[in-house]
Amino acid sequence: MSEKGAGSATGPYGASRLEAEIQAAIDRGDLRPGDQMPTTSELADRYAVNKNTVSRAISNLKATGVLTGPAGGRTWVRVRPPRITRHNVRYHREKERVLLPEHERAQDGVAETDTGMSIRDVYEDTYCYDLVAGPPDVRAILKLPDNEQLLRRTHQRRHAARAGASGSTSYIPYILVHRNPDLLDSDHEPWPGGTMHQLHTVGIELDHIDDRIVVEMPTREEQQLLDIPTGVPLIRLRKVSWSTDGRAVEVSDIPLPADRTELIYTTPLGRW
């Protein structure tokens, strides 16, 4: 019996039944993470259903994070993102490692701690450095005069082919880092010891870091780049680093999809 052309979800291959068939194919390994799905027409012919039924099934599987792809474009089996556990004690650990020899700093960093994945295992890791005026709100935090530029550092990482990206965009006043040319060259990334060690090379010690967090829906571009299922919000973390002399020396914006992120904050309390 076929429901092709009927548009019904109650036939032998209604949308829910088709979803179950696709999920079963993924579970068996017939469809693997990153595999491109057959077209709507191909699936309709294979399961003898109409295209509306296929579209409903695909939309539902995208909403639950099983499949991914832009609306109206090709669809593929979603590459599951790694779980991110971001703990504020990471900053204490990063500072503790600043004065260690390079071979010890290079062994692992806070990013590896967040995901449990070695940087050597990632599929793509790209850095882009440029000098910019920067957003007005960032300039206000850093209290920059009108004629000063910012070093903008954009980082993007994918843990596997076709996986959603993760990354950050940070801004540091050019006047603070220009004395060390290595800090202006993205070829030196990933830097052993991270930003705290980079700042240490120009005589800056961090005193504290503010994490400012808001949650909102992602833009369409962010949804596609980060591979965020429909309806999942984005945690926007703005990290502001302060030096021991009371200056804001870096502003970093880090988008964290809510479906894969756990934020843990520990607040030490003084004894009575």
N, C-alpha and C positions, 0 to 999 in steps of 0.2 A: 504494500500500500504506500502511496506517495502523497505528500502534501504539496508538491511542487506547484507553484502558482496560486495556492490557496491563501497563503499568508497566515496560516493558523499556527499557534504554538502548541496545539494539542495532539498533532499527528505523531507518528512513530519517531520523527526527528524534528521535534519542536526545538526552540532555542535552548531550553534547559538540557534536553537530551544531547544536543550537539555540543554544548559546553562540556558535558561529561565525557563525550567521546574524545574531544580535543585534549582534555585534561588527562585522560587515560593514555593517549598516545604520547604525551609528554612524560608521564610516569613510567611508561615502558621504555622510554628512550628512543622511540620512533621519531620524535621531535625533540631536539636538544636545545639548550639555551643558546640563543644567537641565530638559530635557524629561521630562515624566512618562511612565512606561512604561504600556503597556496592562496591564489586570489579568491575573491568572493565568488566569482563565476565558477572557478574550479571546485571550491567547496560545495557550492550549490549542486553541481553535477555529480560530485562524488557521493553526496548523502541524499540526493533526490529531494532537495528542499528548495524553497524560493530564496532569492537574494536578501529579502528583508529578514528572514529567519537567521541567515548567516550573519548579517550585520548586527542583529541584536545579540547573538552569541558572542561575537568578537568584541562588541562594546562592553558586555558584562565581564568578559575575561580580562579586558584592559583595565576596567575599574577595580578589579581585585588583584591586579599586578601579575597576572599569569602571562598575558601578552602585552606588547607595547608597540608603539608606532603612531605617527601623526594622523589626525583625522583626514580621511580621504586619500591617504597614502598607503604604502606597503606596511605589512604587519609582520612581526617576528616574535619568537618565543623570548620572553624577557630574561635577561641575565640577572639573576638575583644579586642585589647589592650587599656588600658586607655590612654587618651591624656596627654602628659607631657608638662607642661609649666614651663620652667626653667628661672627664673628671677635672675639677679645678686644681687638684693637687699636681696635675701635669705641669703647672707653672713652677711649683717648688722644685720638681724633678729637673726641669729644664735649666733652672738657675744653678742647681747643685752641680750640673755637668759642665757649666761654662768654663771652669778652670781646669778641667781634666785635659790630658794630652789628646791630640787629634784622633789617634787610633781608637781611643776609648769613646770619644764623642761620636765617632762614625759607626759604632756598632749598631745602634738603634736610636730612634728618636721618639718624640711624643706622638707623631702620626702613626707609627707602628703600634704604640701602646693603645691608641684609640681603636684600631681595627684588628689588631692581632696579626697583621699581614706585613711581611718584610717588603721594603721598598724594592728589593731585587726581584720580587715576584709580580710587580704591577705591569700591566700591558702598555700603558702610556703615561708619561710623566713630563709635562711641558711647563716651562717658565718663560715669561715675557717681561722684560724690563723696559720702561720708557719714562721720559720726563714730561710731566703734565702740570697744568694749573691745578687740577683736581676739583672735586665737588665743593661747593661753598660750605656745606656743613662739616666736611672734613677739615677744611682750612680754618674754620672757626674753632674746632676742638684743639688744633695744633697752634692756634694763634699766629698764623703766618702773615707777614707783611705782603702787600699786593705784588711786590716784584720777586718774591721767592717761589721756586718751583718745588714740586714733589717728585720723588722717585716712586713710580707706581710699579708694583710687582704683582703680576697675575699668574696664578698657578692653577693648572688643571691636571687631573689624574683620572685614569680609568683602570680599574683592577682587571678587566678582561675586555676582549673584543666585543663591540656592540653594547658594552655596559654603560650605564649612566655615569656622567662625570661627577667628580667632587672637586673642590678647590677653594680658592680664596683670592681676594684682591686687597693688597695692603699699600699704605701710603706712608712714606717717611720723608721728612724735610731733606731736600738735597744738601743743604748746607751742613747737616749733621754727618753725612756719610761720604761726602766727596773726597775727603782726605785719604780714604782707602779705595783705590780704583777697583779692587776686587769686588767691592760691594755694589758696584754699578754694572757688573757683568753677570748675566744669567747663566753663563757657561759654568759658573762655580757652584750652581745648585745641583743636587740638594746639599746644602751647607752643613757640615758636621757641627752639631750644637745649635742649629737653628738661629732665629733672629736675635736671641739674647747674646749669643756668642758674636754674631755680626756686629751688634752695637758695642759689645765689649772691646772689639778691635779699634774703635774710635773713642774709647774712654767713657762710654756710657754704661752705667749700671742701673738696672730696673729696680724700682722700689715696690711697685704694685701694679696690678692689671685689673681694669674694670671690664666685665662682660655685660654688655647691654643687650637684652633679648626682647624681640617682638616676634609674634607669630601672625602670619597672614597668608593668603593664597598666593601661589607663585604666578608669575607672568607666563604667557604661552611659551615664550622662548626658554624660560627656566624649566618649565614642565618637560619640554623636549630634551634639553641639554642634560638635566639631572635625572631624567627618566622617572618622573613622579606620576603615580597613578592619578586618575581623575578624582578630585575631591579631597586629596591629601594636602594639608597645609605645609608651609615652609617656615622653619625656624630661622629667623635672621639674627645672627649673633654678630654684634659689633664689639670687637676687642680693642680697648684703648690701653696702651702701655705707657706708664709714667716713670720717669727717671727719679733718681734719689734727690735731685735738686728741684723737684716739683713740676717738671715740664712734661707735657704729653709729647712723646717722641715717635709713636707709631699708631696708626689707626688701621685695623684690618676688618674687612667684612667677609663673613663666612656663612654661606647658605647651607642649611642642614635640613634635608627632607624629614618630615616627622615620622614617616613610616619605617625609618631605619636608624633613628637617633635616640639615645638615652643621655640625658644631662644629669650629672651627679655633682652636687656642691656640698662640701664639708666646711663647716664654720667652727673653728676652734673657739672654745669658750674658756675664759679665765676662771681659776678656782676661787672660791669664797675666801 
